Amino acid sequence: MPTPNFVIVPLSRLDHNGVENIGFTFGYVFETVDVAALQKAAQHTADKWRLLAGRVEWDAAKKNYQICVPVSESLPDDYASIKFTTTRFPSFNLNVPSLDEDSRQVLERPPLKYFRAHDTPSSLSAYATKRLPLMAIHVSLMQNCTCVGISFPHGVLDATGMGMAIRGVNAALNNLEWTPPMLHPSNINILESTLSNLREADSMGSDLPGALQVMIVPMTIFSLLSFCRSFALEIFWHKSTTRAVYLGRRTVENIMVRVMKESEESGKPPVSKGDMLIAWLLKAAYLEEGCNTPNKISISSLVSMRPTLAEINPEFGQYPHNAYTQMALPFIDIRSLSLMSLYALALRHRERLDETRNIAYIQGVTKWFHRIGVYIVPLRRRQLDSWSFSNQVISGVEELNLGSTQLGLWCWATPAIYDHFATIINKSRDGGYLITACVRASRWRAIEKALERMEGGLDPFV
């Protein structure tokens, strides 16, 4: 077998701002799985999209991670394009919650070990040391179901890029058309070069909104210690845990009917389901704190730059690496939050989100990050809860059809998700939504109370 040829795919600075130490796993629960067919489909996907078969490397001269991608038509027999492992639990029954279109409940995630092999790394440095491919699939065969976990290093792919790979596996399984993202063998990262050009160009708009500059601070020994202290306090004193809220399709639609009615009656713009779900989680979490605390919250969301940058270069539509910016709302005190309608809070999020979807905003963020440095941390201080949201609904990670009933879909960030961080994904089985968040024990109780108040279609915040 001939030695494969390689191309180098450099990563951008956005792949080095903390995500280089994070892994991500999407966990699916099915009634049954054809394991051989799944492995064959994953192998086929990696053969078509050779980036997945690449190896992480550290370029010491450029101080940058890069992917060494094999591009020969055939690869050596001992070259692994994917990592595929299985375990068997023949007498074990996984607790699978019964969910339908009207469901609304807080869920406990099953153990990660059923979806991710113990030796699957998270950090890019570990991937580089172990010389592992970028997609790892772990299957756990149980008495009542089969668990399938698909894992990636977040330092190479964001949720959209991971969704591209999962769509490829699904296409191979179900004989669907799928075109892999383009490789750029020119040793140039198109995001890095585009952002560099924007950074050096004259400013197109006004200064970056002050809310984001306040909420995100440069990583120094003091800001890092403050973040770690706050995180430890949340975990050990406030008993913060990562759980999930599931809202079925009809439950979400009923909430949206009330939200859109207020939009129409006020003559103000509509909001998306994502805006509403973020507002719903915040109002539910503080359901019992509104009149009793002087505290405030900050709200930020990750926003994909792909649609905006595609106006400059259409290739950004298929860019698989981390390609997000951040937006932030001004601080909101919890008393005001409790008095605000669900629609009013969702509209605040929508208006600020729309303000970010232009080249001038991206340029402003890029120039600011260049001034303060690559490494940043969320602001932590007393009497302030710093919330961050990642809406992954359009990523396509739910698009995995293994030929049997899907019983569950979960997500994990490894080694851990930090407090007040939430992700939203869509469940294709019945159109419901899953919000995974790290929240205080008292606030999980408040969220459960809000769900109970929704019995009969009632508004829990009235």
C-alpha positions in Angstrom: 0.0 0.0 0.0 1.5 3.4 -1.0 2.2 6.1 1.6 -0.7 8.6 1.6 -0.3 12.1 0.5 -1.5 14.8 2.9 -2.7 18.4 3.0 -2.5 20.7 5.9 -5.7 22.4 7.2 -4.7 25.1 9.7 -7.2 26.1 12.4 -8.1 29.7 13.3 -7.8 31.7 16.5 -11.4 30.8 17.3 -10.3 27.2 17.7 -7.9 28.3 20.4 -10.0 30.4 22.8 -10.8 27.6 25.2 -12.7 25.2 23.0 -9.3 23.4 22.2 -9.7 21.7 25.6 -13.3 20.6 25.1 -14.9 17.5 23.6 -18.5 17.1 22.6 -20.6 14.0 22.5 -24.1 13.6 21.0 -25.9 10.6 22.5 -28.7 8.8 20.7 -30.9 6.0 22.1 -32.6 3.7 19.6 -34.7 0.5 20.0 -32.2 -1.4 17.8 -29.2 -0.6 15.8 -27.4 -2.4 12.9 -23.9 -1.9 14.3 -22.1 -3.2 11.2 -24.2 -0.9 8.9 -23.4 2.1 11.3 -19.7 1.4 11.2 -19.7 1.0 7.5 -21.6 4.3 7.1 -19.2 6.2 9.4 -16.2 4.8 7.5 -17.8 5.8 4.2 -18.4 9.4 5.6 -14.7 9.7 6.7 -13.6 8.4 3.3 -15.7 11.1 1.5 -14.8 13.9 4.0 -11.1 13.2 4.7 -10.9 15.9 7.3 -12.5 13.4 9.7 -9.7 11.0 9.0 -7.1 13.6 9.7 -4.7 14.0 12.6 -4.3 17.0 14.9 -0.8 18.4 14.9 0.9 21.4 16.7 2.8 23.7 14.5 5.4 25.0 16.9 6.7 27.7 14.5 3.2 29.3 14.0 2.0 28.3 17.5 -1.1 26.9 16.0 -3.0 23.6 15.7 -3.6 22.2 12.3 -5.1 19.0 10.8 -2.9 16.8 8.7 -5.5 15.3 6.2 -4.8 12.2 4.1 -5.9 12.8 0.5 -4.6 9.6 -1.3 -7.3 7.6 -3.0 -6.5 4.6 -0.8 -5.1 4.5 2.7 -2.8 2.0 4.4 -4.7 -0.9 6.1 -3.4 0.2 9.5 -4.6 3.8 9.1 -7.8 4.4 11.1 -10.2 6.9 9.6 -12.7 6.6 12.5 -12.6 5.4 16.1 -15.4 2.8 16.6 -16.0 0.9 19.8 -18.8 -1.2 21.3 -19.7 -2.5 24.7 -22.4 -5.0 25.8 -24.7 -4.9 28.8 -27.0 -7.9 28.0 -28.9 -7.8 31.3 -29.1 -4.0 31.8 -32.2 -1.9 31.1 -31.6 1.8 30.5 -34.1 4.1 32.1 -35.7 5.7 29.0 -38.2 8.5 29.7 -41.5 8.4 27.9 -41.9 11.6 25.9 -44.5 12.8 23.5 -45.7 16.0 21.8 -47.3 17.2 25.0 -44.4 16.4 27.3 -42.8 19.0 29.6 -40.4 17.7 32.2 -36.9 17.8 33.7 -34.8 14.9 32.7 -31.6 13.3 34.2 -29.1 12.4 31.5 -28.0 8.8 31.4 -24.3 8.1 32.2 -21.8 9.3 29.6 -20.0 6.0 29.7 -22.7 4.4 27.6 -22.1 6.9 24.8 -18.3 7.7 24.9 -15.4 5.3 25.3 -13.3 6.1 28.4 -10.2 6.7 26.3 -11.7 9.2 23.9 -9.8 12.5 24.5 -11.3 16.0 24.7 -8.3 18.3 24.2 -6.5 18.9 20.9 -3.2 18.3 22.7 -4.4 14.8 23.6 -5.6 14.2 20.0 -2.2 15.2 18.7 -0.4 12.9 21.2 -2.6 9.9 20.6 -2.8 10.4 16.8 -6.5 9.7 16.7 -9.1 10.4 14.0 -11.6 13.2 14.7 -14.8 11.2 14.8 -15.3 8.6 17.5 -18.5 6.4 17.7 -19.3 4.3 20.7 -22.2 1.8 20.8 -23.6 0.3 24.0 -25.9 -2.7 23.4 -28.5 -3.2 26.2 -31.5 -5.4 26.9 -34.1 -2.7 26.1 -32.3 -0.4 23.7 -29.0 0.6 22.0 -27.0 3.7 22.8 -25.0 5.4 20.1 -22.6 8.3 21.0 -20.8 10.4 18.3 -17.9 12.4 19.7 -15.7 15.2 18.2 -13.0 17.6 19.5 -14.7 21.0 19.8 -11.3 22.6 18.9 -11.8 21.4 15.4 -15.5 21.5 14.8 -18.4 23.5 16.3 -21.9 22.2 16.4 -22.6 23.1 12.8 -19.4 21.2 11.7 -20.4 18.2 13.9 -23.8 18.3 12.3 -22.2 18.2 8.8 -20.5 14.9 9.8 -23.6 13.4 11.4 -25.6 14.3 8.3 -22.9 12.5 6.3 -23.4 9.3 8.4 -27.1 9.6 8.0 -26.9 10.0 4.3 -24.7 6.9 4.0 -27.1 4.9 6.0 -30.2 5.9 4.1 -28.9 6.3 0.6 -29.3 10.1 0.6 -27.3 12.7 -1.3 -24.5 14.4 0.7 -21.7 16.6 -0.4 -18.8 16.9 2.1 -17.4 20.4 2.9 -14.6 21.5 0.7 -10.9 21.1 1.8 -8.6 24.0 1.3 -5.2 22.6 0.4 -3.6 26.1 0.2 -2.6 26.0 3.8 -4.8 29.0 4.5 -7.7 29.1 6.9 -10.4 31.3 5.2 -11.8 32.4 8.5 -8.5 33.5 9.9 -7.6 35.4 6.7 -11.0 37.1 6.5 -11.0 38.2 10.1 -7.4 39.4 9.7 -8.5 41.6 6.8 -11.4 43.0 8.8 -9.1 43.6 11.7 -6.7 45.7 9.6 -9.4 47.6 7.7 -10.9 50.9 8.7 -13.9 50.5 11.1 -17.2 50.2 9.3 -19.5 51.0 12.2 -19.6 52.3 15.8 -17.8 50.8 18.7 -18.6 47.3 20.0 -21.7 47.3 22.2 -20.6 47.9 25.8 -22.6 44.9 27.2 -20.3 42.4 25.6 -17.2 44.3 26.7 -18.4 44.1 30.3 -19.5 40.5 30.2 -16.3 39.0 28.7 -12.9 39.8 30.2 -9.3 39.0 29.2 -8.0 35.9 30.9 -5.6 37.0 33.6 -4.6 35.2 36.8 -7.2 37.3 38.7 -10.1 36.8 36.2 -9.3 33.1 36.0 -9.2 32.7 39.8 -12.5 34.7 40.0 -14.1 32.4 37.5 -12.8 29.2 39.2 -13.9 30.4 42.6 -17.4 31.3 41.3 -17.7 27.9 39.5 -16.6 26.0 42.7 -19.2 28.0 44.7 -22.0 27.1 42.3 -21.1 23.4 42.2 -20.3 22.8 45.9 -22.4 25.3 47.7 -25.4 25.9 45.5 -25.3 22.2 44.3 -25.5 23.1 40.6 -26.0 20.1 38.4 -26.4 19.5 34.6 -29.8 18.3 33.7 -32.2 18.8 30.8 -35.6 20.3 30.2 -37.7 18.6 27.5 -40.6 20.5 25.9 -42.7 18.6 23.4 -43.8 20.0 20.0 -47.3 20.9 21.1 -46.1 22.3 24.4 -43.7 24.6 22.5 -46.5 25.6 20.0 -48.9 26.5 22.8 -46.3 28.8 24.4 -45.5 30.4 21.0 -49.2 31.1 20.4 -49.3 33.3 23.5 -46.0 34.9 22.6 -47.0 35.7 19.0 -50.3 37.0 20.2 -48.5 39.6 22.3 -46.3 40.4 19.3 -49.3 41.1 17.1 -51.2 43.1 19.7 -48.2 45.3 20.4 -47.3 45.8 16.8 -43.7 44.7 17.6 -41.6 42.2 15.6 -42.0 38.4 16.0 -39.4 36.3 17.8 -38.1 32.8 17.1 -38.6 29.6 19.1 -35.0 29.9 20.1 -35.6 33.4 21.6 -38.6 32.1 23.4 -36.9 29.0 24.8 -34.0 31.1 26.2 -36.5 33.6 27.8 -38.6 30.7 29.2 -35.6 29.0 30.9 -34.6 32.3 32.5 -38.0 33.1 33.8 -38.6 29.6 35.0 -35.2 29.4 36.8 -35.9 32.7 38.7 -39.6 31.9 39.3 -39.3 32.1 43.1 -36.6 34.8 43.4 -38.1 37.8 41.6 -39.1 39.8 44.6 -36.5 38.6 47.0 -33.2 39.5 45.6 -31.2 42.5 44.5 -29.1 40.3 42.1 -28.7 40.7 38.4 -28.2 38.5 35.4 -26.1 38.9 32.3 -27.2 37.1 29.1 -24.9 36.2 26.1 -25.5 34.0 23.1 -23.2 32.4 20.6 -24.0 33.5 17.0 -22.8 31.8 13.9 -20.9 34.1 11.5 -21.4 31.8 8.5 -24.5 33.5 7.0 -22.9 37.0 7.3 -19.4 36.0 6.1 -21.0 34.0 3.2 -21.9 37.4 1.7 -18.1 38.0 1.3 -17.2 34.4 0.5 -19.9 31.7 -0.3 -17.5 29.0 0.9 -18.4 30.0 4.5 -21.7 28.3 4.0 -19.8 25.0 4.4 -17.1 26.1 6.8 -16.9 23.3 9.5 -14.7 24.8 12.2 -15.6 27.2 15.0 -17.2 30.2 13.4 -19.2 32.0 16.0 -19.2 35.4 17.5 -20.9 36.5 20.7 -23.7 39.0 21.6 -24.8 40.2 25.0 -27.7 42.0 26.5 -27.3 44.8 29.1 -27.6 43.5 32.7 -31.2 42.8 33.9 -32.0 42.8 37.6 -34.0 39.7 38.6 -36.9 41.9 39.9 -37.4 43.3 36.4 -37.0 39.9 34.9 -39.9 38.6 37.0 -42.2 41.4 35.9 -41.2 41.2 32.2 -43.5 39.2 29.9 -42.0 36.1 28.2 -42.4 37.9 24.8 -40.7 41.1 26.1 -37.6 39.2 27.2 -37.5 37.1 24.0 -37.8 40.3 22.0 -34.8 41.8 23.8 -32.8 38.7 22.8 -34.0 38.9 19.2 -33.3 42.6 18.8 -29.7 42.2 20.1 -29.2 39.1 18.0 -30.2 40.9 14.8 -27.8 43.7 15.6 -24.9 41.2 15.4 -25.7 39.9 11.9 -23.6 42.3 9.9 -20.0 42.7 8.9 -19.5 45.8 11.0 -20.4 44.0 14.2 -18.1 41.1 13.4 -15.3 43.6 12.6 -15.9 45.3 15.9 -15.7 42.1 17.9 -12.6 41.0 15.9 -10.8 44.3 16.6 -11.7 44.1 20.3 -10.5 40.5 20.7 -7.3 41.4 19.1 -6.8 44.2 21.6 -7.5 42.1 24.7 -5.9 38.8 23.6 -7.2 35.4 22.4 -8.0 34.0 25.8 -11.2 35.2 27.5 -13.4 34.2 30.4 -17.0 35.2 31.4 -17.2 37.9 34.0 -17.8 36.7 37.5 -18.7 38.9 40.4 -20.9 38.9 43.4 -24.7 39.2 42.9 -24.4 38.5 39.2 -25.3 35.3 37.3 -23.6 35.2 34.0 -25.7 33.1 31.5 -24.5 31.9 28.1 -26.6 30.1 25.5 -25.8 28.0 22.4 -28.7 27.4 20.1 -27.8 24.3 18.1 -31.2 23.7 16.5 -30.1 24.3 12.9 -26.9 22.3 13.2 -28.5 19.0 12.1 -27.1 16.9 14.9 -30.6 15.3 15.4 -30.6 14.0 11.8 -29.6 10.4 12.5 -32.0 7.8 11.3 -30.9 4.3 12.2 -34.0 2.5 11.0 -35.7 2.1 14.4 -37.5 4.3 16.9 -35.4 7.0 18.4 -36.0 7.0 22.2 -33.7 9.8 23.3 -31.1 12.4 22.3 -28.6 14.0 24.6 -25.5 16.1 24.5 -22.4 16.5 26.7 -19.4 18.8 26.8 -16.3 17.2 28.3 -14.7 17.4 30.7 -17.6 19.5 32.0 -20.0 22.3 31.2 -19.7 25.4 33.4 -22.5 26.8 35.4 -25.2 29.0 33.8 -24.4 27.6 30.3 -27.2 26.1 28.3 -27.5 24.4 24.9 -30.7 24.0 22.9 -31.2 21.1 20.4 -34.2 19.9 18.4 -35.4 16.3 18.6 -36.5 15.2 15.2 -38.6 12.3 16.5 -41.5 14.5 17.5 -40.3 18.1 17.0 -39.7 18.7 20.7 -36.8 20.7 22.2 -34.1 19.7 24.7 -32.4 22.4 26.8 -29.4 21.1 28.7 -28.1 23.4 31.4 -25.9 23.6 34.5 -28.2 25.2 37.1 -28.5 25.4 40.9 -30.6 22.8 42.7 -33.0 25.5 43.9 -33.5 26.7 40.4 -34.1 23.2 39.0 -36.9 23.0 41.6 -38.3 26.3 40.3 -38.1 25.0 36.7 -40.1 21.9 37.8 -42.6 24.1 39.5 -43.0 26.2 36.3 -43.6 23.0 34.3 -46.3 21.9 36.8 -48.0 25.2 36.4 -48.3 24.6 32.7 -50.9 21.9 33.3 -53.9 22.6 31.1 -52.0 25.1 28.9 -51.7 27.7 31.7 -49.0 30.4 31.7 -46.7 29.7 34.6 -45.4 33.3 34.8 -48.7 35.0 35.4 
